[in-house]
Amino acid sequence: MSILALKNVSKSFGALKVTDSASFDVPQGQALGIIGPNGAGKSTLFNLITGNLKADEGTIHFDGRDVTNVSAMERCLTGIGRSFQIPQPFEKMTVYENLLVAATHGRNQSEGEVQHACATVLEQTEMLRRANTPAGQLSLLERKRLELARAMATEPRLLLLDEIAGGLTEGECQALIQTIKDIHAQGVTIIWIEHVLHALTSVVERLLVLDFGKVIGIGDADEIMASREVKEIYLGIDV
Ligand SMILES: Nc1ncnc2c1ncn2[C@@H]1O[C@H](COP(=O)(O)OP(=O)(O)OP(=O)(O)O)[C@@H](O)[C@H]1O
C-alpha cells in the first residue's frame, strides 16, 4: 500500500515551472532517494509534500487521505516529518529543549508522552550525551543529528530528509547513514534528497530523478544509477 501518492502535481514561480506534472507513489516502509541537478526542483517537491507550498495543480494523498489543501501543521500532525537543508535549531536552547519544542508542536500528546518521545529520539539519534548542550555549541555532525532528531520528535511515519549528509567527513557520513538505516529498519518510510550519492544508495531501494521539475525516471536504485538519463543529465557524462 502507498503511504504517499502524487498525481500530476505542478508548481510555478512566475513563469518558471518548478514542478511539472509530478506523479509517483511511495509504498509504505520504503526508502526513496531523489536526485537531480541543482535547481531541478527537489526542495520545492518536498515543500509541496509537507504543505509549506501549495500545489497549483494536482493532488497529494498521504495514508489514503487527500491532503492537497491541508496545512503544513496538520500534515505534520498526521505523520509527515522533515529535516531542512539548512538546519536552524534554536541555538541558545539545549538539544533536549529543541526536541521538546518539536515534539510539543508536531504531535498532539500529553506532557509525559512528549518527554518519553524526546528520550527515545535522543537515544535513536545518538544525542543522549549532548542532551543538555546548547545547539549553538554542536559540531556539524551533531547539528545534522539534531536536525534528524527534531524531525523524529514529531514521530513521523513519513520522514523527508533534505541533503542531510552534505559537508561531513567520510567517517561522519557513515555514522549518520547507520542512524538513518536504523530508523528505516523500524518501519519509517523515508524520502531522501541527497547529492552524496554513495550515502543515498547505501540506504534507498528506489531512486527518482528530477530534471527541470519533471520526473524523468523512477525505479530500482541500481538500475536508475546505471541509466542513460542519470549519466547524461545528472552526472554530465555524454553517452
Ligand atoms: N520561493 C521561490 N520563489 C521563486 N523561485 C523559487 C522559489 N523557490 C525555489 N525557486 C526556484 O525554483 C527552482 C528550483 O529550486 P529548488 O530549491 O526546488 O531546487 P533544488 O533541486 O532543491 O536545488 P538544490 O539542489 O540546489 O538544492 C530554482 O530555480 C529556484 O531558484
The ligand as a Tripos MOL2 file, in Angstrom:
@<TRIPOS>MOLECULE
LIG
   31    33     1     0     0
SMALL
NO_CHARGES

@<TRIPOS>ATOM
      1 N1         10.0710   30.7640   -3.3760 N.pl3     1 LIG1
      2 C1         10.6170   30.8000   -4.6090 C.ar      1 LIG1
      3 N2         10.3940   31.8420   -5.4370 N.ar      1 LIG1
      4 C2         10.9240   31.8620   -6.6690 C.ar      1 LIG1
      5 N3         11.7070   30.9070   -7.1800 N.ar      1 LIG1
      6 C3         11.9800   29.8390   -6.3990 C.ar      1 LIG1
      7 C4         11.4550   29.7340   -5.0710 C.ar      1 LIG1
      8 N4         11.8990   28.5710   -4.5270 N.ar      1 LIG1
      9 C5         12.6550   27.9790   -5.4720 C.ar      1 LIG1
     10 N5         12.7150   28.7460   -6.5870 N.ar      1 LIG1
     11 C6         13.4150   28.4040   -7.8190 C.3       1 LIG1
     12 O1         12.9260   27.1470   -8.2180 O.3       1 LIG1
     13 C7         13.9690   26.3550   -8.7890 C.3       1 LIG1
     14 C8         14.0550   25.0440   -8.0630 C.3       1 LIG1
     15 O2         14.5270   25.2840   -6.7200 O.3       1 LIG1
     16 P1         14.7000   24.0940   -5.6710 P.3       1 LIG1
     17 O3         15.3060   24.6930   -4.4570 O.co2     1 LIG1
     18 O4         13.4290   23.3550   -5.5430 O.co2     1 LIG1
     19 O5         15.7720   23.1890   -6.4320 O.3       1 LIG1
     20 P2         16.6730   22.0020   -5.8750 P.3       1 LIG1
     21 O6         16.6230   20.9100   -6.8810 O.co2     1 LIG1
     22 O7         16.2870   21.6660   -4.4840 O.co2     1 LIG1
     23 O8         18.1360   22.6630   -5.8820 O.3       1 LIG1
     24 P3         19.4340   22.3510   -4.9720 P.3       1 LIG1
     25 O9         19.9400   21.0020   -5.3710 O.co2     1 LIG1
     26 O10        20.3750   23.4500   -5.3790 O.co2     1 LIG1
     27 O11        19.0150   22.4420   -3.5280 O.co2     1 LIG1
     28 C9         15.2330   27.2030   -8.7220 C.3       1 LIG1
     29 O12        15.3930   27.8290   -9.9830 O.3       1 LIG1
     30 C10        14.9160   28.2030   -7.6410 C.3       1 LIG1
     31 O13        15.6250   29.4110   -7.8470 O.3       1 LIG1
@<TRIPOS>BOND
     1     1     2 1
     2     2     3 ar
     3     2     7 ar
     4     3     4 ar
     5     4     5 ar
     6     5     6 ar
     7     6     7 ar
     8     6    10 ar
     9     7     8 ar
    10     8     9 ar
    11     9    10 ar
    12    10    11 1
    13    11    12 1
    14    11    30 1
    15    12    13 1
    16    13    14 1
    17    13    28 1
    18    14    15 1
    19    15    16 1
    20    16    17 2
    21    16    18 1
    22    16    19 1
    23    19    20 1
    24    20    21 2
    25    20    22 1
    26    20    23 1
    27    23    24 1
    28    24    25 2
    29    24    26 1
    30    24    27 1
    31    28    29 1
    32    28    30 1
    33    30    31 1
@<TRIPOS>SUBSTRUCTURE
     1 LIG1         1 GROUP 0 **** ****
